[in-house]
Amino acid sequence: MGSKIYVGGLPYSTTEQQLSDLFAVHGAVTSSRIITDKFTGQSRGFGFVEMSSDSEAQAAITALNGTELGGRTLTVNEARPQEPRSGGGGGGRGGRGGSGGDRY
């Protein structure tokens, strides 16, 4: 078990300091991060907390998973490694657009 914890179901108004304070009751928090939308800067309702030891992380998961914060139920578990993303997006028109052809 790693000491990095996924926290889902966060109220959108939650700050990183509030997240850190919530977990600090269960042990030493080394970092906390709220994930935000890259275009709007708004919270996406989840984040990550890193704790200094596996036992503290496990204690926090056990204590906080399924509890309520700001009217929302938290999902708290061990963070899994990020899965690789596929190539993503893009049009497929090769940058030319229009209805094709070189009509001059």
C-alpha positions as CSV (number, residue, x, y, z in Angstrom):
1,M,0.0,0.0,0.0
2,G,1.4,3.4,-0.9
3,S,0.8,6.5,1.1
4,K,-0.9,8.4,-1.7
5,I,-4.7,8.5,-1.3
6,Y,-7.5,9.3,-3.8
7,V,-10.3,11.4,-2.4
8,G,-13.5,11.7,-4.5
9,G,-16.8,13.4,-3.9
10,L,-15.3,16.6,-2.6
11,P,-17.5,19.7,-2.5
12,Y,-16.4,22.0,-5.3
13,S,-15.5,24.7,-2.7
14,T,-13.0,22.6,-0.8
15,T,-9.5,24.1,-0.6
16,E,-6.2,22.2,-0.4
17,Q,-5.8,23.4,3.1
18,Q,-9.2,22.1,4.2
19,L,-8.3,18.7,2.6
20,S,-5.0,18.6,4.4
21,D,-6.7,19.5,7.7
22,L,-9.2,16.8,7.3
23,F,-6.5,14.1,6.9
24,A,-4.1,15.6,9.5
25,V,-6.3,14.2,12.2
26,H,-5.2,10.7,11.1
27,G,-1.4,11.4,10.7
28,A,1.2,13.6,9.0
29,V,0.1,14.9,5.6
30,T,3.0,15.5,3.3
31,S,0.9,17.1,0.5
32,S,-2.6,17.6,-0.7
33,R,-3.9,18.6,-4.1
34,I,-7.3,19.4,-5.5
35,I,-7.6,18.6,-9.2
36,T,-9.0,21.5,-11.2
37,D,-10.3,21.9,-14.8
38,K,-7.4,23.3,-16.9
39,F,-9.6,25.7,-18.7
40,T,-11.9,27.1,-16.0
41,G,-9.8,26.5,-12.9
42,Q,-12.8,25.1,-11.1
43,S,-12.4,22.1,-8.8
44,R,-13.3,18.8,-10.5
45,G,-14.5,17.4,-7.1
46,F,-11.6,15.1,-6.4
47,G,-8.0,15.3,-5.2
48,F,-5.1,13.4,-3.7
49,V,-3.4,13.4,-0.3
50,E,0.0,12.0,0.5
51,M,0.7,10.9,4.0
52,S,4.1,10.2,5.6
53,S,3.4,6.5,6.3
54,D,1.4,3.6,5.0
55,S,-0.2,2.9,8.4
56,E,-1.4,6.6,8.7
57,A,-2.8,6.4,5.1
58,Q,-4.7,3.2,5.9
59,A,-6.1,4.7,9.1
60,A,-7.3,7.8,7.2
61,I,-8.9,5.6,4.5
62,T,-10.7,3.5,7.0
63,A,-11.9,6.5,9.0
64,L,-12.9,8.8,6.1
65,N,-14.3,6.6,3.3
66,G,-18.1,7.0,3.1
67,T,-18.2,10.0,5.4
68,E,-19.9,13.3,4.5
69,L,-18.2,16.6,3.8
70,G,-20.3,19.6,2.8
71,G,-23.3,17.4,2.0
72,R,-21.3,15.1,-0.3
73,T,-20.2,11.5,0.4
74,L,-16.5,11.0,0.2
75,T,-14.8,8.1,-1.6
76,V,-11.4,7.6,-0.1
77,N,-9.0,4.8,-1.2
78,E,-5.5,4.1,-2.2
79,A,-4.5,6.0,-5.3
80,R,-3.9,3.8,-8.3
81,P,-1.2,4.8,-10.9
82,Q,-2.6,6.9,-13.7
83,E,-3.5,4.8,-16.7
84,P,-1.9,5.8,-20.0
85,R,-4.1,7.9,-22.2
86,S,-4.7,7.2,-25.9
87,G,-3.5,9.7,-28.5
88,G,-6.7,11.7,-28.1
89,G,-8.5,14.4,-29.9
90,G,-8.1,15.9,-33.3
91,G,-10.0,16.1,-36.5
92,G,-8.6,13.9,-39.2
93,R,-8.8,16.4,-42.0
94,G,-5.1,16.9,-42.1
95,G,-5.4,20.6,-41.4
96,R,-7.0,21.5,-44.7
97,G,-10.6,21.6,-43.8
98,G,-13.2,22.4,-46.4
99,S,-14.5,20.1,-49.1
100,G,-11.1,19.1,-50.5
101,G,-9.4,19.6,-53.8
102,D,-7.0,22.2,-54.9
103,R,-9.2,24.6,-56.9
104,Y,-7.4,27.7,-58.0
